[in-house]
Amino acid sequence: MNQEKIGKFIAQLRRERGLTQEQLGEMLGITGKAVSKWETAKSLPDPSLYKPICAIFEITLTELFNGERISAENAVEKTDQVLSEFVKKSVVSKTVNIFTAVLIVVGIVFIFASAVSGLGITASIVMISAGLLFFLLSFAIRISVWRLSGSKVVKNTGMGFSGALTIVFITLKLMGYIKWPWVWVLSPIWISVAAVIGIIVIGLLIVAVTDWIKKENENMKILKTFSRGL
């Protein structure tokens, strides 16, 4: 499925019906921002919305997935193309997931092996570096596949930088190279979590303050209108 083509097709159908993004969102039980993300190719509709979208615009699933209206003569051919593309992407996705998972496991084995094998500092550093290289290779493969597929959404790679850094710190702690307390050994994880929570709290505060300012402005307008009437 071509994400950009589908987004443009939804935008075209919405305009033909004279609907705004907010109105279409209300009909589907979602926000107008979600519709905007579809139309700008930032995301695809949730599979549970495929049939409602087709019902609203009176199109088939094949037309939605293909991003264009299809004549009766070409319907069978287009359906076969869409199904074939879907199967290929599904197979590629599963293969990539399995291969990158193996790379991550191998990376973990290398790092922990360096901690229990009794090797010297140089050999241990080489093994840890090799483990991290497997992590980076896993991330690079996933990102490359998503870019080649035309997706503009960066997906979760399963184990981020903070996870890899935590494994390194744990390994160095077990090997006796660092004498940090465990709270600092695990700091990449809890610092990342704290940062996410902090961002969420700040976002909620900004929304609350913005709403309060809007309400105050509305109250001021009402008072001015009332005073003018007097």
MDAnalysis code that builds the backbone (N, CA, C; Angstrom):
import MDAnalysis as mda
import numpy as np

u = mda.Universe.empty(690, n_residues=230, atom_resindex=np.repeat(np.arange(230), 3), trajectory=True)
u.add_TopologyAttr("name", ["N", "CA", "C"] * 230)
u.add_TopologyAttr("resid", np.arange(1, 231))
u.add_TopologyAttr("resname", ["MET", "ASN", "GLN", "GLU", "LYS", "ILE", "GLY", "LYS", "PHE", "ILE", "ALA", "GLN", "LEU", "ARG", "ARG", "GLU", "ARG", "GLY", "LEU", "THR", "GLN", "GLU", "GLN", "LEU", "GLY", "GLU", "MET", "LEU", "GLY", "ILE", "THR", "GLY", "LYS", "ALA", "VAL", "SER", "LYS", "TRP", "GLU", "THR", "ALA", "LYS", "SER", "LEU", "PRO", "ASP", "PRO", "SER", "LEU", "TYR", "LYS", "PRO", "ILE", "CYS", "ALA", "ILE", "PHE", "GLU", "ILE", "THR", "LEU", "THR", "GLU", "LEU", "PHE", "ASN", "GLY", "GLU", "ARG", "ILE", "SER", "ALA", "GLU", "ASN", "ALA", "VAL", "GLU", "LYS", "THR", "ASP", "GLN", "VAL", "LEU", "SER", "GLU", "PHE", "VAL", "LYS", "LYS", "SER", "VAL", "VAL", "SER", "LYS", "THR", "VAL", "ASN", "ILE", "PHE", "THR", "ALA", "VAL", "LEU", "ILE", "VAL", "VAL", "GLY", "ILE", "VAL", "PHE", "ILE", "PHE", "ALA", "SER", "ALA", "VAL", "SER", "GLY", "LEU", "GLY", "ILE", "THR", "ALA", "SER", "ILE", "VAL", "MET", "ILE", "SER", "ALA", "GLY", "LEU", "LEU", "PHE", "PHE", "LEU", "LEU", "SER", "PHE", "ALA", "ILE", "ARG", "ILE", "SER", "VAL", "TRP", "ARG", "LEU", "SER", "GLY", "SER", "LYS", "VAL", "VAL", "LYS", "ASN", "THR", "GLY", "MET", "GLY", "PHE", "SER", "GLY", "ALA", "LEU", "THR", "ILE", "VAL", "PHE", "ILE", "THR", "LEU", "LYS", "LEU", "MET", "GLY", "TYR", "ILE", "LYS", "TRP", "PRO", "TRP", "VAL", "TRP", "VAL", "LEU", "SER", "PRO", "ILE", "TRP", "ILE", "SER", "VAL", "ALA", "ALA", "VAL", "ILE", "GLY", "ILE", "ILE", "VAL", "ILE", "GLY", "LEU", "LEU", "ILE", "VAL", "ALA", "VAL", "THR", "ASP", "TRP", "ILE", "LYS", "LYS", "GLU", "ASN", "GLU", "ASN", "MET", "LYS", "ILE", "LEU", "LYS", "THR", "PHE", "SER", "ARG", "GLY", "LEU"])
u.atoms.positions = np.array([
    [0.836, -1.197, 0.000],
    [0.000, 0.000, 0.000],
    [0.873, 1.250, 0.000],
    [0.516, 2.194, -0.860],
    [1.244, 3.455, -0.932],
    [0.603, 4.440, 0.043],
    [1.296, 4.716, 1.144],
    [0.737, 5.544, 2.214],
    [0.374, 6.943, 1.725],
    [1.253, 7.535, 0.924],
    [1.004, 8.892, 0.430],
    [-0.188, 8.923, -0.523],
    [-0.287, 7.910, -1.386],
    [-1.382, 7.847, -2.353],
    [-2.724, 7.656, -1.652],
    [-2.741, 6.811, -0.627],
    [-3.974, 6.585, 0.131],
    [-4.406, 7.869, 0.834],
    [-3.432, 8.589, 1.405],
    [-3.747, 9.842, 2.090],
    [-4.364, 10.871, 1.159],
    [-3.789, 11.008, -0.031],
    [-4.330, 11.958, -1.013],
    [-5.724, 11.535, -1.481],
    [-5.931, 10.222, -1.592],
    [-7.231, 9.709, -2.031],
    [-8.304, 10.020, -0.987],
    [-7.978, 9.831, 0.285],
    [-8.930, 10.141, 1.357],
    [-9.253, 11.634, 1.361],
    [-8.222, 12.469, 1.171],
    [-8.441, 13.919, 1.130],
    [-9.351, 14.294, -0.040],
    [-9.122, 13.664, -1.184],
    [-9.946, 13.935, -2.371],
    [-11.403, 13.544, -2.124],
    [-11.615, 12.359, -1.562],
    [-12.972, 11.886, -1.291],
    [-13.668, 12.781, -0.262],
    [-12.919, 13.218, 0.734],
    [-13.498, 14.079, 1.768],
    [-13.963, 15.409, 1.170],
    [-13.140, 15.985, 0.298],
    [-13.506, 17.263, -0.326],
    [-14.705, 17.091, -1.252],
    [-14.752, 15.962, -1.953],
    [-15.884, 15.705, -2.844],
    [-17.196, 15.654, -2.063],
    [-17.122, 15.176, -0.829],
    [-18.314, 15.092, 0.020],
    [-18.583, 16.398, 0.763],
    [-17.678, 17.357, 0.627],
    [-17.855, 18.632, 1.309],
    [-17.676, 18.537, 2.808],
    [-16.809, 17.627, 3.243],
    [-16.580, 17.423, 4.671],
    [-15.262, 18.056, 5.102],
    [-15.236, 18.555, 6.324],
    [-13.976, 19.011, 6.906],
    [-13.308, 17.813, 7.579],
    [-12.054, 17.975, 7.943],
    [-11.355, 16.894, 8.637],
    [-12.028, 16.583, 9.972],
    [-12.502, 17.632, 10.650],
    [-13.175, 17.435, 11.934],
    [-14.490, 16.676, 11.760],
    [-15.241, 17.012, 10.696],
    [-16.522, 16.335, 10.455],
    [-16.317, 14.858, 10.132],
    [-15.314, 14.572, 9.300],
    [-15.019, 13.177, 8.982],
    [-14.567, 12.436, 10.237],
    [-13.766, 13.118, 11.054],
    [-13.311, 12.506, 12.296],
    [-14.468, 12.161, 13.221],
    [-15.446, 13.072, 13.326],
    [-16.617, 12.819, 14.171],
    [-17.407, 11.613, 13.667],
    [-17.522, 11.483, 12.360],
    [-18.258, 10.356, 11.784],
    [-17.568, 9.025, 12.081],
    [-16.236, 9.077, 12.244],
    [-15.468, 7.854, 12.487],
    [-15.112, 7.669, 13.958],
    [-15.486, 8.651, 14.790],
    [-15.188, 8.552, 16.214],
    [-13.744, 8.847, 16.561],
    [-13.093, 9.684, 15.745],
    [-11.700, 10.059, 15.992],
    [-11.576, 11.577, 15.883],
    [-10.368, 12.094, 16.021],
    [-10.157, 13.534, 15.945],
    [-9.826, 13.969, 14.521],
    [-9.993, 15.265, 14.276],
    [-9.623, 15.810, 12.973],
    [-8.126, 15.725, 12.735],
    [-7.343, 15.767, 13.829],
    [-5.888, 15.662, 13.688],
    [-5.485, 14.296, 13.147],
    [-6.218, 13.262, 13.546],
    [-5.921, 11.915, 13.047],
    [-6.156, 11.847, 11.541],
    [-7.254, 12.474, 11.091],
    [-7.549, 12.517, 9.653],
    [-6.453, 13.281, 8.920],
    [-5.998, 14.369, 9.525],
    [-4.928, 15.168, 8.923],
    [-3.657, 14.345, 8.748],
    [-3.356, 13.490, 9.717],
    [-2.164, 12.639, 9.623],
    [-2.285, 11.650, 8.474],
    [-3.511, 11.142, 8.236],
    [-3.702, 10.237, 7.088],
    [-3.405, 10.980, 5.795],
    [-3.998, 12.168, 5.678],
    [-3.931, 12.907, 4.416],
    [-2.533, 13.437, 4.122],
    [-1.720, 13.600, 5.153],
    [-0.339, 14.062, 4.953],
    [0.656, 12.908, 4.996],
    [0.136, 11.679, 4.933],
    [0.969, 10.462, 4.863],
    [1.844, 10.260, 6.089],
    [1.390, 10.771, 7.243],
    [2.139, 10.546, 8.478],
    [1.722, 9.252, 9.161],
    [0.544, 8.757, 8.812],
    [0.071, 7.488, 9.366],
    [-1.043, 6.950, 8.482],
    [-1.418, 5.702, 8.723],
    [-2.526, 5.070, 8.006],
    [-3.694, 4.861, 8.965],
    [-4.913, 4.776, 8.446],
    [-6.060, 4.515, 9.323],
    [-5.906, 3.184, 10.046],
    [-6.476, 3.100, 11.236],
    [-6.498, 1.833, 11.955],
    [-7.338, 0.835, 11.154],
    [-6.921, -0.430, 11.103],
    [-7.680, -1.430, 10.331],
    [-9.161, -1.488, 10.678],
    [-9.510, -1.159, 11.933],
    [-10.920, -1.199, 12.333],
    [-11.747, -0.113, 11.642],
    [-11.069, 0.878, 11.031],
    [-11.770, 1.982, 10.369],
    [-11.876, 1.801, 8.860],
    [-11.283, 0.747, 8.318],
    [-11.306, 0.555, 6.868],
    [-12.735, 0.480, 6.332],
    [-13.541, -0.387, 6.941],
    [-14.913, -0.563, 6.450],
    [-15.763, 0.692, 6.638],
    [-15.709, 1.371, 7.813],
    [-16.470, 2.619, 7.954],
    [-16.070, 3.678, 6.928],
    [-14.775, 3.788, 6.634],
    [-14.313, 4.755, 5.634],
    [-14.897, 4.411, 4.264],
    [-14.853, 3.131, 3.919],
    [-15.402, 2.694, 2.628],
    [-16.904, 2.953, 2.558],
    [-17.593, 2.750, 3.682],
    [-19.043, 2.970, 3.702],
    [-19.377, 4.445, 3.520],
    [-18.610, 5.326, 4.158],
    [-18.863, 6.767, 4.054],
    [-18.652, 7.258, 2.628],
    [-17.577, 6.804, 2.000],
    [-17.229, 7.295, 0.662],
    [-17.747, 6.398, -0.464],
    [-18.420, 5.297, -0.075],
    [-18.992, 4.369, -1.054],
    [-17.925, 3.846, -2.022],
    [-16.859, 3.327, -1.437],
    [-15.785, 2.725, -2.226],
    [-15.516, 1.329, -1.683],
    [-14.716, 0.562, -2.407],
    [-14.358, -0.780, -1.954],
    [-13.030, -0.733, -1.197],
    [-12.751, -1.812, -0.467],
    [-11.474, -1.900, 0.234],
    [-10.307, -1.869, -0.747],
    [-10.500, -2.496, -1.894],
    [-9.444, -2.506, -2.914],
    [-9.137, -1.092, -3.385],
    [-10.181, -0.290, -3.578],
    [-9.978, 1.098, -4.009],
    [-9.268, 1.898, -2.922],
    [-9.640, 1.659, -1.658],
    [-8.987, 2.366, -0.556],
    [-7.510, 2.003, -0.487],
    [-7.204, 0.703, -0.542],
    [-5.814, 0.257, -0.454],
    [-4.998, 0.697, -1.667],
    [-5.663, 0.802, -2.817],
    [-4.956, 1.182, -4.038],
    [-4.820, 2.700, -4.171],
    [-5.650, 3.444, -3.406],
    [-5.565, 4.900, -3.436],
    [-6.170, 5.534, -4.666],
    [-7.142, 4.863, -5.288],
    [-7.804, 5.415, -6.475],
    [-9.060, 4.612, -6.784],
    [-9.964, 5.240, -7.546],
    [-11.163, 4.523, -7.969],
    [-10.789, 3.521, -9.054],
    [-11.470, 2.383, -9.047],
    [-11.145, 1.305, -9.980],
    [-12.394, 0.929, -10.764],
    [-12.234, 0.822, -12.074],
    [-13.362, 0.418, -12.913],
    [-13.635, -1.066, -12.726],
    [-14.823, -1.488, -13.099],
    [-15.209, -2.890, -12.931],
    [-14.284, -3.819, -13.710],
    [-13.786, -3.355, -14.868],
    [-12.928, -4.194, -15.702],
    [-11.585, -4.478, -15.028],
    [-11.099, -3.497, -14.250],
    [-9.778, -3.644, -13.636],
    [-9.836, -4.089, -12.175],
    [-11.044, -4.321, -11.670],
    [-11.204, -4.616, -10.245],
    [-10.449, -5.877, -9.833],
    [-10.594, -6.944, -10.606],
    [-9.947, -8.215, -10.254],
    [-8.432, -8.077, -10.280],
    [-7.922, -7.428, -11.325],
    [-6.475, -7.260, -11.464],
    [-5.905, -6.431, -10.319],
    [-6.580, -5.327, -9.977],
    [-6.109, -4.464, -8.900],
    [-6.166, -5.180, -7.554],
    [-7.222, -5.976, -7.343],
    [-7.345, -6.727, -6.094],
    [-6.183, -7.695, -5.939],
    [-5.848, -8.382, -7.027],
    [-4.722, -9.315, -6.996],
    [-3.415, -8.590, -6.678],
    [-3.247, -7.395, -7.252],
    [-2.027, -6.623, -7.013],
    [-1.914, -6.214, -5.550],
    [-3.033, -5.736, -4.989],
    [-3.030, -5.298, -3.592],
    [-2.734, -6.462, -2.657],
    [-3.398, -7.600, -2.896],
    [-3.182, -8.776, -2.050],
    [-1.752, -9.283, -2.163],
    [-1.222, -9.285, -3.391],
    [0.147, -9.738, -3.606],
    [1.140, -8.845, -2.872],
    [0.925, -7.530, -2.951],
    [1.811, -6.584, -2.275],
    [1.724, -6.745, -0.763],
    [0.497, -6.955, -0.264],
    [0.303, -7.127, 1.176],
    [1.032, -8.371, 1.684],
    [0.926, -9.476, 0.929],
    [1.583, -10.724, 1.325],
    [3.100, -10.559, 1.330],
    [3.626, -9.891, 0.291],
    [5.074, -9.682, 0.207],
    [5.579, -8.863, 1.389],
    [4.859, -7.773, 1.711],
    [5.283, -6.929, 2.825],
    [5.197, -7.674, 4.143],
    [4.172, -8.520, 4.276],
    [4.013, -9.296, 5.500],
    [5.179, -10.259, 5.684],
    [5.571, -10.930, 4.599],
    [6.690, -11.874, 4.657],
    [7.990, -11.146, 4.971],
    [8.209, -10.010, 4.297],
    [9.427, -9.227, 4.533],
    [9.474, -8.741, 5.976],
    [8.333, -8.262, 6.482],
    [8.275, -7.750, 7.847],
    [8.619, -8.837, 8.861],
    [8.051, -10.034, 8.677],
    [8.339, -11.132, 9.601],
    [9.804, -11.544, 9.528],
    [10.345, -11.590, 8.311],
    [11.751, -11.969, 8.143],
    [12.674, -10.966, 8.824],
    [12.376, -9.674, 8.634],
    [13.192, -8.625, 9.254],
    [13.103, -8.703, 10.773],
    [11.894, -8.918, 11.296],
    [11.719, -9.010, 12.748],
    [12.527, -10.162, 13.342],
    [12.477, -11.312, 12.673],
    [13.212, -12.483, 13.169],
    [14.719, -12.245, 13.098],
    [15.188, -11.728, 11.952],
    [16.623, -11.523, 11.753],
    [17.183, -10.502, 12.742],
    [16.469, -9.377, 12.919],
    [16.960, -8.349, 13.841],
    [16.880, -8.820, 15.288],
    [15.877, -9.649, 15.606],
    [15.796, -10.203, 16.963],
    [16.998, -11.104, 17.245],
    [17.396, -11.880, 16.235],
    [18.579, -12.739, 16.380],
    [19.827, -11.890, 16.604],
    [19.951, -10.791, 15.857],
    [21.106, -9.905, 16.024],
    [21.165, -9.335, 17.438],
    [20.007, -8.946, 17.973],
    [19.966, -8.395, 19.330],
    [20.373, -9.453, 20.355],
    [19.868, -10.681, 20.174],
    [20.223, -11.770, 21.095],
    [21.722, -12.045, 21.043],
    [22.283, -12.077, 19.833],
    [23.729, -12.305, 19.685],
    [24.512, -11.190, 20.375],
    [24.025, -9.942, 20.219],
    [24.686, -8.820, 20.882],
    [24.681, -8.968, 22.391],
    [23.542, -9.398, 22.944],
    [23.444, -9.606, 24.393],
    [24.393, -10.713, 24.843],
    [24.464, -11.795, 24.059],
    [25.357, -12.910, 24.391],
    [26.810, -12.445, 24.424],
    [27.211, -11.649, 23.437],
    [28.585, -11.142, 23.390],
    [28.904, -10.313, 24.630],
    [27.972, -9.427, 24.997],
    [28.234, -8.533, 26.127],
    [28.316, -9.301, 27.442],
    [27.382, -10.218, 27.671],
    [27.402, -10.967, 28.919],
    [28.540, -11.989, 28.948],
    [28.911, -12.499, 27.776],
    [30.039, -13.431, 27.723],
    [31.324, -12.743, 28.159],
    [31.435, -11.454, 27.831],
    [32.631, -10.715, 28.231],
    [32.721, -10.568, 29.744],
    [31.556, -10.658, 30.423],
    [31.539, -10.480, 31.879],
    [31.879, -11.763, 32.627],
    [31.608, -12.921, 32.018],
    [31.782, -14.190, 32.736],
    [32.930, -15.036, 32.190],
    [33.560, -14.588, 31.116],
    [34.593, -15.408, 30.481],
    [35.968, -15.230, 31.105],
    [36.148, -14.201, 31.943],
    [37.437, -13.973, 32.578],
    [38.499, -13.455, 31.633],
    [38.094, -12.821, 30.549],
    [39.047, -12.276, 29.590],
    [39.685, -11.005, 30.130],
    [40.742, -10.578, 29.481],
    [41.391, -9.340, 29.870],
    [40.566, -8.136, 29.462],
    [41.041, -6.959, 29.869],
    [40.299, -5.736, 29.590],
    [40.143, -5.511, 28.089],
    [41.232, -5.703, 27.343],
    [41.181, -5.457, 25.896],
    [40.184, -6.379, 25.204],
    [40.250, -7.679, 25.529],
    [39.335, -8.642, 24.909],
    [37.892, -8.357, 25.303],
    [37.682, -7.950, 26.558],
    [36.325, -7.647, 27.021],
    [35.757, -6.442, 26.283],
    [36.594, -5.421, 26.095],
    [36.144, -4.231, 25.372],
    [35.785, -4.582, 23.934],
    [36.588, -5.474, 23.325],
    [36.306, -5.901, 21.947],
    [34.961, -6.620, 21.876],
    [34.681, -7.496, 22.851],
    [33.420, -8.241, 22.847],
    [32.230, -7.318, 23.091],
    [32.399, -6.360, 24.009],
    [31.319, -5.402, 24.265],
    [31.053, -4.563, 23.018],
    [32.128, -4.142, 22.357],
    [31.978, -3.352, 21.128],
    [31.268, -4.163, 20.049],
    [31.610, -5.461, 19.957],
    [30.960, -6.329, 18.975],
    [29.473, -6.464, 19.285],
    [29.146, -6.586, 20.584],
    [27.736, -6.674, 20.978],
    [26.962, -5.430, 20.595],
    [27.551, -4.261, 20.863],
    [26.899, -3.004, 20.494],
    [26.772, -2.874, 18.979],
    [27.753, -3.402, 18.253],
    [27.700, -3.357, 16.792],
    [26.509, -4.159, 16.275],
    [26.228, -5.301, 16.909],
    [25.058, -6.095, 16.524],
    [23.769, -5.315, 16.784],
    [23.712, -4.584, 17.922],
    [22.538, -3.756, 18.211],
    [22.335, -2.715, 17.110],
    [23.411, -1.981, 16.800],
    [23.323, -0.914, 15.799],
    [22.947, -1.473, 14.430],
    [23.489, -2.647, 14.088],
    [23.160, -3.274, 12.809],
    [21.674, -3.625, 12.753],
    [21.137, -4.099, 13.877],
    [19.712, -4.427, 13.948],
    [18.860, -3.190, 13.700],
    [19.206, -2.073, 14.370],
    [18.445, -0.834, 14.198],
    [18.546, -0.327, 12.762],
    [19.767, -0.385, 12.195],
    [19.986, 0.126, 10.837],
    [19.167, -0.656, 9.813],
    [19.087, -1.979, 9.980],
    [18.319, -2.808, 9.049],
    [16.842, -2.456, 9.112],
    [16.306, -2.316, 10.328],
    [14.882, -1.989, 10.473],
    [14.557, -0.639, 9.855],
    [15.369, 0.364, 10.150],
    [15.118, 1.706, 9.622],
    [15.210, 1.709, 8.101],
    [16.188, 0.992, 7.549],
    [16.348, 0.928, 6.094],
    [15.132, 0.293, 5.431],
    [14.625, -0.789, 6.022],
    [13.456, -1.471, 5.458],
    [12.240, -0.564, 5.494],
    [12.030, 0.155, 6.602],
    [10.874, 1.051, 6.705],
    [10.967, 2.192, 5.699],
    [12.180, 2.712, 5.483],
    [12.329, 3.794, 4.505],
    [12.078, 3.295, 3.091],
    [12.564, 2.097, 2.782],
    [12.344, 1.532, 1.453],
    [10.869, 1.235, 1.208],
    [10.130, 0.929, 2.288],
    [8.703, 0.628, 2.138],
    [7.870, 1.885, 1.966],
    [8.517, 3.062, 2.121],
    [7.801, 4.321, 1.933],
    [7.125, 4.835, 3.174],
    [7.331, 4.169, 4.307],
    [6.711, 4.612, 5.548],
    [7.439, 5.826, 6.086],
    [6.648, 6.843, 6.520],
    [7.236, 8.050, 7.085],
    [7.154, 8.052, 8.605],
    [6.704, 6.940, 9.159],
    [6.570, 6.844, 10.604],
    [7.712, 6.000, 11.140],
    [8.477, 6.552, 12.064],
    [9.572, 5.806, 12.664],
    [9.001, 4.925, 13.755],
    [9.152, 3.627, 13.617],
    [8.578, 2.698, 14.573],
    [9.585, 2.341, 15.661],
    [9.054, 1.698, 16.700],
    [9.886, 1.291, 17.815],
    [10.832, 0.182, 17.389],
    [12.123, 0.323, 17.658],
    [13.106, -0.670, 17.252],
    [13.268, -1.776, 18.279],
    [12.482, -1.773, 19.334],
    [12.518, -2.863, 20.295],
    [13.469, -2.602, 21.446],
    [14.695, -2.160, 21.182],
    [15.647, -1.867, 22.242],
    [16.387, -0.602, 21.855],
    [16.144, 0.458, 22.575],
    [16.744, 1.732, 22.242],
    [18.135, 1.891, 22.812],
    [18.661, 3.091, 22.646],
    [20.014, 3.384, 23.116],
    [20.122, 3.226, 24.626],
    [19.067, 3.644, 25.357],
    [19.116, 3.550, 26.819],
    [19.216, 2.097, 27.274],
    [18.517, 1.187, 26.567],
    [18.592, -0.231, 26.918],
    [19.983, -0.797, 26.688],
    [20.577, -0.444, 25.538],
    [21.926, -0.923, 25.233],
    [22.939, -0.374, 26.234],
    [22.792, 0.910, 26.590],
    [23.716, 1.525, 27.541],
    [23.587, 0.883, 28.919],
    [22.357, 0.530, 29.302],
    [22.145, -0.139, 30.589],
    [22.850, -1.486, 30.626],
    [22.772, -2.239, 29.519],
    [23.445, -3.539, 29.450],
    [24.957, -3.372, 29.598],
    [25.490, -2.332, 28.954],
    [26.931, -2.069, 29.066],
    [27.303, -1.763, 30.512],
    [26.506, -0.904, 31.170],
    [26.793, -0.534, 32.561],
    [26.715, -1.753, 33.481],
    [25.698, -2.609, 33.263],
    [25.560, -3.814, 34.089],
    [26.767, -4.728, 33.895],
    [27.187, -4.877, 32.630],
    [28.347, -5.723, 32.337],
    [29.601, -5.199, 33.020],
    [29.837, -3.899, 32.906],
    [31.013, -3.298, 33.536],
    [30.944, -3.406, 35.055],
    [29.727, -3.316, 35.613],
    [29.543, -3.458, 37.056],
    [29.879, -4.878, 37.502],
    [29.386, -5.881, 36.760],
    [29.644, -7.278, 37.111],
    [31.119, -7.635, 36.952],
    [31.781, -6.982, 35.993],
    [33.203, -7.251, 35.765],
    [34.092, -6.507, 36.752],
    [33.494, -5.598, 37.509],
    [34.258, -4.869, 38.509],
    [34.987, -3.656, 37.985],
    [34.686, -3.249, 36.734],
    [35.364, -2.091, 36.158],
    [34.810, -0.774, 36.687],
    [33.563, -0.787, 37.155],
    [32.974, 0.413, 37.743],
    [32.415, 0.059, 39.116],
    [32.487, 0.999, 40.047],
    [32.044, 0.771, 41.424],
    [30.782, 1.571, 41.747],
    [30.020, 1.924, 40.737],
    [28.832, 2.748, 40.949],
    [27.773, 1.983, 41.740],
    [26.928, 2.698, 42.477],
    [25.744, 2.060, 43.072],
    [24.803, 1.605, 41.950],
    [23.974, 0.604, 42.244],
    [23.086, 0.068, 41.215],
    [22.104, 1.112, 40.697],
    [21.776, 2.098, 41.532],
    [20.838, 3.120, 41.077],
    [21.410, 3.892, 39.890],
    [22.757, 4.059, 39.860],
    [23.383, 4.755, 38.733],
    [23.668, 3.809, 37.575],
    [23.890, 2.536, 37.883],
    [24.077, 1.549, 36.813],
    [22.814, 1.460, 35.956],
    [21.661, 1.547, 36.622],
    [20.372, 1.469, 35.918],
    [19.841, 2.845, 35.519],
    [20.663, 3.863, 35.658],
    [20.213, 5.239, 35.396],
    [19.698, 5.486, 33.975],
    [20.273, 4.856, 32.914],
    [19.724, 5.126, 31.573],
    [18.239, 4.805, 31.462],
    [17.790, 3.776, 32.206],
    [16.380, 3.391, 32.130],
    [15.508, 4.385, 32.884],
    [15.857, 4.623, 34.182],
    [14.953, 5.480, 34.954],
    [15.036, 6.944, 34.538],
    [16.181, 7.364, 34.006],
    [16.268, 8.740, 33.508],
    [15.380, 8.906, 32.268],
    [15.383, 7.893, 31.385],
    [14.532, 7.950, 30.190],
    [13.056, 7.995, 30.574],
    [12.680, 7.140, 31.544],
    [11.282, 7.116, 32.003],
    [10.908, 8.452, 32.633],
    [11.815, 8.982, 33.468],
    [11.547, 10.268, 34.120],
    [11.406, 11.386, 33.091],
    [12.234, 11.330, 32.041],
    [12.159, 12.357, 30.995],
    [10.816, 12.305, 30.274],
    [10.352, 11.085, 29.970],
    [9.057, 10.934, 29.289],
    [7.930, 11.453, 30.171],
    [7.966, 11.070, 31.468],
    [6.937, 11.541, 32.400],
    [6.969, 13.062, 32.503],
    [8.189, 13.622, 32.560],
    [8.325, 15.075, 32.641],
    [7.735, 15.776, 31.431],
    [7.995, 15.225, 30.247],
    [7.457, 15.812, 29.014],
    [5.930, 15.764, 29.016],
    [5.375, 14.624, 29.481],
    [3.915, 14.490, 29.535],
    [3.314, 15.508, 30.498],
    [3.939, 15.647, 31.680],
    [3.434, 16.596, 32.682],
    [3.490, 18.023, 32.149],
    [4.618, 18.377, 31.515],
    [4.752, 19.725, 30.951],
    [3.693, 19.960, 29.873],
    [3.469, 18.935, 29.034],
    [2.450, 19.059, 27.994],
    [1.069, 19.288, 28.573],
    [0.737, 18.537, 29.640],
    [-0.566, 18.705, 30.287],
    [-0.701, 20.090, 30.907],
    [0.390, 20.586, 31.506],
    [0.360, 21.929, 32.092],
    [0.147, 22.996, 31.023],
    [0.826, 22.820, 29.885],
    [0.670, 23.788, 28.793],
    [-0.769, 23.802, 28.294],
    [-1.356, 22.602, 28.143],
    [-2.747, 22.513, 27.694],
    [-3.679, 23.180, 28.700],
    [-3.437, 22.910, 30.002],
    [-4.290, 23.485, 31.048],
    [-4.191, 25.009, 31.064],
    [-2.965, 25.527, 30.962],
    [-2.771, 26.984, 30.968],
    [-3.404, 27.615, 29.734],
    [-3.238, 26.959, 28.586],
    [-3.827, 27.475, 27.342],
    [-5.342, 27.542, 27.437],
    [-5.954, 26.473, 27.974],
    [-7.413, 26.462, 28.140],
    [-7.860, 27.562, 29.096],
    [-7.090, 27.756, 30.175],
    [-7.445, 28.793, 31.149],
    [-7.376, 30.181, 30.513],
    [-6.330, 30.417, 29.710],
    [-6.189, 31.716, 29.041],
    [-7.347, 31.945, 28.071],
    [-7.727, 30.894, 27.331],
    [-8.845, 31.021, 26.392],
    [-10.137, 31.367, 27.126],
    [-10.369, 30.686, 28.248],
    [-11.585, 30.956, 29.015],
    [-11.588, 32.377, 29.563],
    [-10.420, 32.829, 30.041],
    [-10.323, 34.191, 30.561],
    [-10.585, 35.209, 29.457],
    [-10.050, 34.959, 28.269],
    [-10.283, 35.868, 27.142],
    [-11.756, 35.905, 26.762],
    [-12.398, 34.725, 26.786],
    [-13.826, 34.673, 26.475],
    [-14.636, 35.439, 27.518],
    [-14.251, 35.287, 28.796],
    [-14.955, 36.012, 29.863],
    [-14.783, 37.520, 29.705],
    [-13.566, 37.936, 29.322],
    [-13.311, 39.365, 29.121],
    [-14.156, 39.911, 27.977],
    [-14.277, 39.122, 26.897],
    [-15.098, 39.554, 25.766],
    [-16.558, 39.697, 26.173],
    [-17.030, 38.739, 26.987],
    [-18.420, 38.791, 27.452],
    [-18.646, 40.033, 28.311],
    [-17.681, 40.320, 29.210],
    [-17.803, 41.492, 30.078],
    [-17.795, 42.786, 29.273],
    [-16.919, 42.852, 28.249],
    [-16.859, 44.052, 27.415],
    [-18.162, 44.246, 26.653],
    [-18.686, 43.134, 26.110],
    [-19.951, 43.215, 25.377],
    [-21.080, 43.664, 26.292],
    [-21.079, 43.128, 27.518],
    [-22.122, 43.482, 28.483],
    [-22.015, 44.947, 28.888],
    [-20.763, 45.429, 29.115],
    [-20.574, 46.824, 29.530],
    [-20.966, 47.795, 28.420],
    [-20.714, 47.410, 27.167],
    [-21.111, 48.263, 26.049],
    [-22.628, 48.349, 25.943],
    [-23.280, 47.229, 26.260],
    [-24.739, 47.216, 26.204],
    [-25.361, 48.128, 27.245],
    [-24.643, 48.279, 28.380],
    [-25.143, 49.185, 29.406],
    [-24.936, 50.642, 29.000],
])
